[in-house]
């Protein structure tokens, strides 16, 4: 665990989406929280206006994530936030709950608006590399938490966090950060 004692920055992130299918679905909100070694936290979040093309969404997903056209009116498109998102996530480790889900959506959205995965991030050529390593708090909580399931609401209940905070990118990131540090604490004992 020596890396955890010597890190310079951790990047926590979450997306909320129009469906469970990253190939067709869209991101409707995203939050990236950075925490440096001194404990300074910076949070960036935005709603993202989806195109809502036929087959790109499920009404159930929109309802779960609290989406409404009126609340999202005036929100930027994914294309408009892509550069900021890539820039904020270019260094790692990047940490999320069920991380592969979020990484898949970010990658799919970036690819759809002309970004290419590469060995480094180069904004001018629309080339991106998300931070590494990717740390998934589902796996960490499986190792460290005495819960039968590892979904974020079960972990919230176990830790004592209000579950009404679910399915909002900002609060999911905050709670993922809490789960991460609880797991690290147990691993470092």
N, C-alpha and C positions, 0 to 999 in steps of 0.2 A: 504493500500500500504506500510505498514511498512516493509515487506520483501524486497521490492525494495530499501529501504533505508539502509538495513543491509546485503545485499548479499555478499558472498565472491567470487563467480565465476559464470559467465554465460557461457553456451556452445551453440554457434550457429553452425548449420550444414546444409549441403545440399548434395544431391546425384544427379548425372545425370545417366540415365538408358537406357537400350536397348529397353524398351517397357513400357507400363503402367501397366503390369501384374506382380506383385511382386512374384507370385508363379512360374513363368517361366522366367521372365526377369532377367537381370544382371546389376549390378552397373558398370559404365564405368569411373566415376570419383567421388571423394568425397572430401569435405573440412570441416574441423572442426576449428572453431575460438573460443578461450577462451578469455574472458575479465574479469579481476579481478576488485575488488572494487576501486582500484587506477587508473583504466583506462588502465592498461597494456594489450595489445592485443598480443596473440600468434596464429599464423595460421599454420595449417598443411593441406596439400592437396596433392593428388596424382591422376594420371590417373590409371585406373585398366583395365588390358587386359581381355576382356570377352572371353568366350569359343565359343560364337556365334553358338550354336547348333540349328538345325532346330526347329522353333517354339519359340525360346528364344528371338527373336528380331523382330522389325519392321524397315524397311529401313527408314521410315519417322522419327522415333525416333532417329536413328543414325545420320541422316542428320541434324535434329534440334539441336542435341548436338555436332555437328561438329566432329563426329567420323570418323577417317580414320585409316586403318591398319598401314600405314607408320608412322603416328604421335604417335600411341600407341605402336609401336614396342619397345620391351624392358621394357614395363611397367609391374609392378608386377601383379600377379593374386590376386583375392580377398582373397584367403587363405593366401597369403603372407602378406597382410596388416591387416588381421582380428584382430590380437592381438593389434596392435597399435590403431586401431579404437575403439575397446572395451575399452582399457585403457583410451583413451581420452574422451570417452562418459560415463564413469562410474558414474560421479556425475552430478547433475542437479542444477538448471533447465536446460533442453535442449530446444533449441528454433529453430524453422524452419518455413518456409512458406509452408503451406499445410503439416504440420509435419507428419501426419499419413502415407502419401505416403512414405516419406523417412524412417520412422521407420519400415514400413512394408517391404521395400526392404532390409534394414540392417538386420532385423530379419530373413527374408527368406534366405539371403546369408549366414548369420552365421549358421543357422540350416543346410543348405546344406553342409557346410564344418565341421560338427561335433560339433558345439557349442550348448550348452543347456542353455535355459533361467533359471535363478535361483533367489534367494533372495539377492545374492551379486555377485560381480565379483571375480572370482578365475581363474586366467590365467592358472595355472598348470592343473586344471581339466576341462578347456575349458567351464567354466560356466560364464555367463554374466548377468548383470542387467544394462540396460541403465538408465541414470540419470532420476530423477523425481523431479519436475513435468515436463511434456511436455507442452510447451507453443507454440501455433500456431499463427503466425502473421496474418493469414487469419481471425481468430476470432477477434483478437485485432483490426485489421484494420476495420472490420465490425462495431465495437463499436466506433471507434475513427476517421475514415477518411470519409469525405463527398464525397465518390466515389460510383458510381452505382455498380461497380464490385470490387472485392478484389484481382484479380490476380496481380502478382508481376509487370508486365509491366504497368498496369493501375496505380498502386501505384507509380512506378518510375516516370511516367509522372506527376502525381499529385505533387510529391515532387520536381521534377526537375532533375531527374537522367536520364542519357542517356540510352535509351532502347536497344541499340545495345549490351549492356552487358549481355543480357539474355541467359540463358541456358548454363552457365559455372559455375561450382560449386563454384569457388572462388568468382566471382563477385555476384552471387546470395546470398552467405552468407554475403558479405559486405553490400549488399542492404537490406537484411532481417534485419541485425543489425540496419541499419538506420531507417527502418520502425518500428522496435520494439521500439527504443528510441523515435521516434516521437509520437507513441501511448502512451508510458509511460508518456511522457511530458504532453500530453493532459489529461490523467487520473489523474495526480498529481496536475493539476491546481485547 
